[in-house]
Amino acid sequence: MNIKENIDDIVKRIEVTCKKAGRNPNDITLIAVSKTVESPKVREALEAGIDNLGENRVQELIKKYEDLKDTGIKWHMIGHLQKNKVKYIIDKTVLIHSVDSLSLAEEIDKRAKNKGLVANVLIELNIGEEESKFGIKEENIYDFIKSLENFENIRVLGLMTVAPFCENPEDVRWVFKKMKDIYDKISTMNLKNAEMKYLSMGMTNDFEVAIEEGSNMIRIGTAIFGARKYKEEE
């Protein structure tokens, strides 16, 4: 497995998809998902041009943050975040993708205030309404995002979703279409602490369809680092 070749291939596919969709490839942020990948392998990706890394687990993010702090990498928390772990990553991430409850938002706001910073977050939606997935349901998103206006130390910068896995990515195109519709609607709501800047959707299996439907932030793990065997979630 050649990580640089994998990254070059992804970049080329982004360019081809953007040309097809009439979009600028420079508008797409590529996040390499380094779950279970050891720091030396992650460093290879950085040397190949990656400057955004996504982690699913707080413990892994903290370790790699220390291992790679000489690199200036931008860290994203993309996995489910437990309230009791917010304090460990609040000053280490440029973006938390997975805000899915008011209680989590309250904790992020509190911890950010303690550190004297404003935390950039995305709201996670569960458009496919899969029981195994986290996220706000579509019918609750507008009230939920309005409720975050009270928090002075949170800045909502967009939305995130994990589409159901399908062999044929066309089968989840509807998820990305619906996300873009919601994103556009929220963009018109004039919320005081929200700016619809990022639509984080699309992974190894479906990122091209996601880009065609409006994604500007994709999260790629397997196509960069190869298939991984995951331990059971703790």
C-alpha positions in Angstrom: 0.0 0.0 0.0 1.4 3.4 -1.0 -0.3 6.1 0.9 0.9 8.9 -1.3 -0.4 7.1 -4.4 -3.7 6.6 -2.6 -4.0 10.3 -1.8 -3.0 11.3 -5.3 -5.8 9.0 -6.6 -8.4 10.6 -4.3 -7.3 14.1 -5.3 -7.7 13.1 -9.0 -11.1 11.7 -8.4 -12.2 14.8 -6.6 -11.0 16.9 -9.6 -12.9 14.7 -12.1 -16.1 14.8 -10.0 -15.9 18.5 -9.5 -15.4 19.1 -13.3 -18.5 16.9 -13.9 -20.5 18.8 -11.3 -19.3 22.2 -12.3 -17.6 22.8 -9.0 -14.1 24.0 -7.9 -12.0 21.2 -6.4 -10.3 23.8 -4.2 -13.6 24.2 -2.4 -13.5 20.5 -1.2 -11.7 19.8 2.1 -10.2 16.3 2.3 -10.0 14.9 5.8 -7.9 11.7 6.2 -9.6 9.5 8.8 -6.8 7.9 10.8 -8.8 5.6 13.1 -6.5 2.8 14.3 -3.6 4.0 12.1 -0.3 4.4 13.9 1.4 7.8 14.0 4.3 6.9 11.6 1.7 5.9 8.9 -0.2 9.1 9.6 3.0 11.1 9.1 3.3 9.6 5.6 -0.1 11.0 4.7 1.0 14.4 6.0 4.2 14.3 3.9 2.0 13.5 0.9 0.0 16.7 1.3 -2.8 15.9 3.9 -3.3 18.7 6.3 -6.6 17.7 7.9 -7.0 14.6 10.1 -10.1 13.1 11.5 -10.3 10.8 14.6 -13.3 8.9 15.9 -11.9 8.3 19.4 -10.7 10.9 21.9 -8.0 8.6 23.3 -6.5 8.2 19.8 -6.7 11.8 19.0 -4.9 12.8 22.2 -2.1 10.4 21.5 -1.6 11.3 17.9 -1.9 15.0 18.7 1.2 14.6 21.0 3.0 12.4 18.5 2.5 14.8 15.6 2.5 18.2 17.3 5.5 19.2 15.3 3.4 19.1 12.1 0.8 21.8 12.5 -1.9 19.3 11.4 -5.6 20.4 11.8 -7.5 17.9 13.9 -11.2 17.0 13.5 -13.2 15.1 16.0 -15.6 13.1 13.7 -16.8 10.3 16.0 -19.4 10.2 18.7 -18.3 12.4 21.6 -19.1 11.6 25.2 -19.7 14.6 27.4 -17.1 13.5 30.0 -14.4 13.5 27.3 -15.0 17.0 25.8 -12.4 18.5 28.2 -9.6 16.5 26.7 -10.0 17.7 23.1 -11.7 21.1 23.4 -8.4 23.0 22.7 -7.0 20.4 20.3 -9.5 20.3 17.5 -10.3 22.9 14.7 -13.8 21.3 14.3 -16.1 18.9 16.2 -18.3 17.2 13.6 -20.6 15.3 15.9 -22.8 17.6 18.1 -26.0 15.5 18.5 -27.6 16.7 21.7 -28.2 19.8 23.7 -26.4 18.4 26.7 -23.2 17.8 24.6 -23.5 21.3 23.2 -23.8 22.7 26.8 -20.6 20.8 27.8 -18.7 22.0 24.8 -19.8 25.6 25.5 -18.8 25.3 29.1 -15.4 23.8 28.4 -14.7 26.3 25.6 -15.5 29.2 27.9 -13.1 27.8 30.6 -10.4 27.8 28.0 -11.3 31.3 26.6 -12.1 30.1 23.2 -15.0 29.6 20.8 -15.5 26.0 19.7 -16.3 25.4 16.0 -18.8 22.6 15.6 -21.0 20.8 13.1 -24.4 19.4 13.9 -24.7 15.7 13.1 -27.9 14.6 11.4 -29.2 11.0 11.2 -31.0 11.4 7.8 -31.2 7.6 7.2 -32.7 7.3 10.7 -30.5 4.2 11.4 -30.9 3.0 15.0 -27.1 2.3 15.1 -26.2 5.8 14.2 -26.1 9.0 16.2 -27.4 12.3 15.1 -30.4 14.7 15.2 -33.5 13.6 13.2 -34.5 15.8 10.3 -37.7 17.0 11.9 -35.9 18.3 15.0 -32.9 20.0 13.3 -34.4 23.5 13.0 -35.5 23.8 16.6 -32.2 22.2 17.8 -30.0 24.7 15.9 -32.1 27.6 17.2 -31.6 26.4 20.7 -27.8 26.7 20.3 -28.1 30.5 19.8 -27.9 30.9 23.6 -24.3 29.5 23.7 -21.6 32.2 23.4 -18.7 29.8 23.1 -20.0 27.7 20.3 -19.9 28.6 16.6 -22.0 26.3 14.3 -20.2 26.0 11.0 -22.4 23.5 9.2 -23.8 20.0 9.2 -22.5 16.4 9.1 -24.0 13.1 8.3 -22.9 9.5 7.9 -24.9 7.9 5.1 -26.1 4.3 5.3 -23.5 2.0 3.7 -24.6 0.7 0.3 -22.6 -1.2 -2.3 -24.0 1.2 -4.9 -23.5 4.8 -3.8 -26.5 5.9 -6.0 -28.7 4.3 -3.4 -27.8 7.0 -0.8 -27.8 10.0 -3.2 -31.2 10.9 -1.6 -29.5 11.3 1.8 -27.0 13.8 0.4 -29.7 15.7 -1.6 -31.8 16.0 1.6 -28.8 17.2 3.6 -28.1 19.9 1.1 -31.7 21.0 1.2 -31.6 21.3 5.0 -28.2 23.1 4.8 -29.6 25.6 2.3 -32.7 26.2 4.5 -30.6 26.8 7.6 -28.4 29.2 5.6 -31.4 31.5 5.3 -32.3 31.5 9.0 -30.0 34.3 10.1 -28.9 32.6 13.3 -26.5 34.7 15.5 -23.9 32.0 16.1 -24.3 29.8 13.0 -22.7 30.1 9.5 -23.4 27.4 7.0 -19.8 27.0 5.8 -19.2 23.2 5.8 -21.4 20.3 4.6 -19.4 17.3 5.8 -20.6 14.2 4.0 -19.1 11.5 1.9 -16.7 8.7 2.7 -14.6 6.2 0.7 -17.6 4.4 -0.8 -19.7 7.4 -1.7 -17.7 10.6 -1.7 -18.1 11.3 -5.4 -22.0 11.2 -5.2 -21.7 13.4 -2.0 -19.7 16.0 -3.9 -22.1 16.0 -6.8 -24.9 16.8 -4.3 -23.0 19.6 -2.5 -20.6 18.2 0.0 -17.5 20.4 0.6 -15.9 18.3 3.2 -15.2 14.6 2.8 -13.9 12.1 5.3 -11.7 9.4 3.7 -10.1 6.5 5.6 -10.0 3.2 3.8 -9.1 4.6 0.4 -6.0 6.3 2.0 -4.8 3.9 4.7 -6.4 0.7 3.5 -8.9 -1.6 5.1 -8.6 -1.9 8.9 -9.9 -4.4 11.4 -11.7 -2.6 14.2 -12.0 -3.7 17.7 -15.4 -3.7 19.2 -16.5 -0.2 20.2 -15.9 0.4 23.9 
